[in-house]
């Protein structure tokens, strides 16, 4: 009889069933806190998030107002607003040297402080930036422009399981997990944890969007191979896990 793969996974990742030591326990080097920037690609500074005056909003009001938004106005986001959303969802508050490597302390929780995600952006309407594919370099709070067509709307819709509203979003956030960054410590259990970490990231994005009159739609339905191709990911240890579209809310 075929077994439910989900149940098999949950049993296999119980601590009592993972008897082999982790690479951390074996004394292997700590993986880098961030993948290096691609050589030869243009890097663009972002406004410092602390300089952006976020309109005040009561936390309870933000929680009560949160909903998935699939209809956006044509108004672009400002560069300051994009910087704020990136900082709120993956911003680095400080770094420390630990165990021969760099540890980041960010605006979201992550299992063991591993913070295994890299943030990719498909931009369509952000003031001061050309449309296209970018990667957020969290350690420097900068963007790196990647090789891709300027208009990725239809490719994005196809990758996002045919969800047409993605073509009208100002920005699409895509979070890809760097597997070894978390497997190094947690072995197969890491596959449980990084999905939880992705939820923390996206929830911060949702709440940070509300004071700046933006709406967010969280996306878990996508064709993995198409989204991997769109992002130009060639390393099997780097794979998309979660995504969200963002745009200004219609008045």
C-alpha positions as CSV (number, residue, x, y, z in Angstrom):
1,X,0.0,0.0,0.0
2,X,1.3,3.5,-0.9
3,X,2.1,5.7,2.0
4,X,1.2,9.3,2.2
5,X,4.6,11.1,1.5
6,X,3.7,13.9,3.9
7,X,3.4,11.4,6.8
8,X,6.5,9.6,5.8
9,X,8.4,13.0,5.8
10,X,7.0,13.9,9.3
11,X,8.1,10.6,10.7
12,X,11.5,10.7,9.1
13,X,12.2,14.2,10.5
14,X,11.3,13.3,14.1
15,X,14.4,13.9,16.2
16,X,14.4,10.3,17.5
17,X,14.7,9.1,13.9
18,X,17.7,11.4,13.0
19,X,20.6,9.8,14.8
20,X,23.5,10.9,12.6
21,X,25.3,14.1,13.7
22,X,24.8,17.3,11.8
23,X,27.6,19.0,9.9
24,X,27.7,21.6,12.7
25,X,28.2,18.8,15.2
26,X,31.0,17.4,13.0
27,X,32.8,20.7,13.2
28,X,32.4,21.5,9.5
29,X,32.6,25.3,8.6
30,X,29.6,27.5,9.1
31,X,28.0,28.3,5.7
32,X,28.0,32.0,4.6
33,X,25.2,34.2,5.9
34,X,24.5,35.4,2.4
35,X,25.3,34.1,-1.1
36,X,27.9,36.4,-2.8
37,X,26.8,38.9,-5.3
38,X,27.1,37.9,-8.9
39,X,30.4,39.3,-10.4
40,X,30.0,41.9,-13.1
41,X,26.3,42.7,-12.3
42,X,25.2,46.2,-11.4
43,X,24.6,46.9,-7.7
44,X,22.2,49.6,-6.7
45,X,22.0,51.3,-3.3
46,X,18.7,51.6,-1.5
47,X,17.5,54.4,0.7
48,X,18.3,53.7,4.3
49,X,15.1,52.3,5.9
50,X,15.6,54.3,9.1
51,X,15.3,57.5,7.1
52,X,11.8,56.6,5.8
53,X,8.9,58.0,7.9
54,X,6.4,55.2,8.0
55,X,2.9,56.5,8.6
56,X,1.8,55.5,12.1
57,X,-0.7,52.6,12.3
58,X,-2.0,50.8,15.4
59,X,-0.9,47.1,15.5
60,X,-4.4,45.9,16.2
61,X,-5.7,47.9,13.2
62,X,-3.0,46.4,11.0
63,X,-3.8,42.9,12.1
64,X,-7.6,43.4,11.6
65,X,-7.0,45.0,8.2
66,X,-4.7,42.3,6.8
67,X,-6.2,40.4,3.9
68,X,-5.0,39.0,0.6
69,X,-5.2,41.7,-2.1
70,X,-5.2,40.8,-5.8
71,X,-6.3,44.1,-7.3
72,X,-3.8,46.9,-7.5
73,X,-3.8,50.5,-8.7
74,X,-1.3,51.5,-11.5
75,X,0.5,53.8,-9.0
76,X,4.2,52.8,-8.6
77,X,5.9,52.2,-5.3
78,X,8.6,54.7,-4.3
79,X,12.1,53.5,-3.8
80,X,11.8,54.4,-0.2
81,X,8.7,52.2,0.2
82,X,10.5,49.2,-1.5
83,X,13.4,49.7,0.9
84,X,11.1,49.7,3.8
85,X,9.4,46.5,2.7
86,X,12.7,44.7,2.2
87,X,14.0,45.8,5.6
88,X,10.7,44.8,7.3
89,X,10.8,41.3,5.7
90,X,14.5,40.5,5.7
91,X,16.4,43.5,7.1
92,X,19.7,42.9,9.0
93,X,19.7,44.7,12.3
94,X,23.2,43.7,13.3
95,X,25.8,41.0,12.6
96,X,28.2,39.1,15.0
97,X,31.1,36.7,14.4
98,X,30.3,33.3,15.8
99,X,32.0,29.9,15.3
100,X,34.3,31.2,12.5
101,X,31.5,32.8,10.5
102,X,29.0,35.7,10.3
103,X,25.6,35.5,12.0
104,X,22.9,38.0,11.1
105,X,20.2,39.3,13.5
106,X,17.2,40.3,11.4
107,X,13.7,41.8,11.6
108,X,12.1,38.3,11.5
109,X,12.7,35.1,13.5
110,X,14.4,32.1,12.0
111,X,15.3,28.7,13.3
112,X,18.6,28.9,15.1
113,X,19.2,32.3,13.6
114,X,20.2,30.6,10.4
115,X,18.1,33.0,8.1
116,X,18.4,30.7,5.0
117,X,16.5,32.8,2.5
118,X,17.6,34.9,-0.4
119,X,15.1,37.5,-1.7
120,X,14.4,37.9,-5.4
121,X,12.2,40.6,-6.9
122,X,10.4,41.0,-10.2
123,X,9.9,44.7,-10.5
124,X,7.2,46.2,-12.7
125,X,6.5,49.7,-11.2
126,X,9.0,51.1,-8.8
127,X,10.1,54.8,-9.2
128,X,13.7,55.1,-10.1
129,X,14.2,51.5,-11.1
130,X,14.0,49.7,-14.5
131,X,11.6,46.8,-14.6
132,X,13.2,43.4,-14.4
133,X,14.7,40.8,-12.1
134,X,16.7,41.8,-9.0
135,X,18.2,40.2,-5.9
136,X,18.2,41.9,-2.5
137,X,21.6,41.8,-0.8
138,X,20.5,42.1,2.8
139,X,23.9,42.5,4.4
140,X,24.5,45.7,2.4
141,X,20.8,46.7,2.0
142,X,21.3,47.0,-1.8
143,X,19.8,45.5,-5.0
144,X,21.6,43.6,-7.7
145,X,20.2,43.7,-11.2
146,X,20.2,40.3,-12.8
147,X,20.1,39.2,-16.4
148,X,16.5,38.9,-17.5
149,X,14.0,40.5,-19.9
150,X,12.5,43.8,-18.7
151,X,9.0,42.5,-18.9
152,X,8.5,39.2,-17.1
153,X,4.8,39.6,-16.6
154,X,3.6,36.6,-18.6
155,X,6.5,34.4,-17.5
156,X,5.6,35.2,-13.9
157,X,1.9,34.5,-14.4
158,X,2.7,31.1,-16.0
159,X,5.1,30.3,-13.2
160,X,2.5,31.4,-10.6
161,X,0.1,28.7,-11.7
162,X,-1.8,31.0,-14.1
163,X,-2.7,33.7,-11.5
164,X,-3.2,36.7,-13.7
165,X,-3.1,39.4,-11.0
166,X,0.6,38.8,-10.7
167,X,1.1,40.7,-14.0
168,X,-0.5,43.8,-12.5
169,X,1.6,43.9,-9.2
170,X,4.2,46.6,-8.8
171,X,6.6,44.1,-7.3
172,X,6.7,40.3,-6.8
173,X,8.8,39.0,-3.9
174,X,10.2,35.5,-4.2
175,X,12.0,33.8,-1.4
176,X,14.5,31.0,-2.3
177,X,16.0,28.9,0.4
178,X,19.7,28.3,0.6
179,X,19.4,24.7,1.9
180,X,22.8,24.0,3.3
181,X,22.7,27.2,5.4
182,X,20.1,25.6,7.6
183,X,20.7,21.8,6.9
184,X,24.2,22.4,8.3
185,X,22.6,22.6,11.7
186,X,19.3,20.8,11.6
187,X,19.8,18.0,9.0
188,X,16.5,16.8,7.5
189,X,14.6,18.7,10.2
190,X,15.5,21.9,8.4
191,X,12.9,21.2,5.8
192,X,10.2,21.7,8.5
193,X,11.8,24.8,9.9
194,X,12.5,26.8,6.7
195,X,8.8,26.6,5.7
196,X,8.0,28.2,9.1
197,X,10.6,30.8,8.5
198,X,9.1,31.7,5.2
199,X,5.8,32.3,6.9
200,X,7.4,34.7,9.4
201,X,8.9,36.7,6.5
202,X,5.7,37.0,4.5
203,X,3.7,38.0,7.6
204,X,6.1,40.9,8.2
205,X,5.7,41.9,4.6
206,X,1.9,41.9,4.9
207,X,1.9,44.1,8.1
208,X,4.6,46.5,6.8
209,X,2.6,47.0,3.6
210,X,-0.5,48.3,5.3
211,X,0.8,51.7,6.6
212,X,2.0,52.6,3.1
213,X,-1.3,51.8,1.4
214,X,-0.1,48.6,-0.2
215,X,-1.8,45.3,-0.5
216,X,-0.1,41.8,-0.6
217,X,-1.2,38.5,-1.9
218,X,0.8,35.5,-0.6
219,X,1.5,32.8,-3.2
220,X,2.3,29.2,-2.5
221,X,1.0,27.8,-5.8
222,X,3.6,27.9,-8.4
223,X,5.4,25.6,-10.9
224,X,8.7,25.0,-9.2
225,X,10.7,24.3,-12.4
226,X,9.3,27.4,-14.1
227,X,10.0,29.7,-11.2
228,X,13.5,28.3,-10.8
229,X,14.2,29.0,-14.5
230,X,12.7,32.5,-14.3
231,X,15.1,33.3,-11.4
232,X,18.0,31.8,-13.2
233,X,18.8,29.4,-10.3
234,X,21.3,26.7,-11.3
235,X,22.3,25.5,-7.9
236,X,20.1,22.6,-6.6
237,X,20.7,23.9,-3.1
238,X,18.8,27.1,-3.9
239,X,15.1,26.7,-4.5
240,X,12.0,28.9,-4.4
241,X,9.7,28.2,-1.5
242,X,7.2,31.2,-1.2
243,X,6.2,34.3,-3.0
244,X,4.0,37.4,-2.7
245,X,2.7,40.1,-5.0
246,X,2.7,43.8,-3.8
247,X,1.0,46.8,-5.2
248,X,-0.8,50.0,-4.2
249,X,-4.3,49.5,-3.1
250,X,-7.1,51.2,-5.2
251,X,-8.8,54.0,-3.4
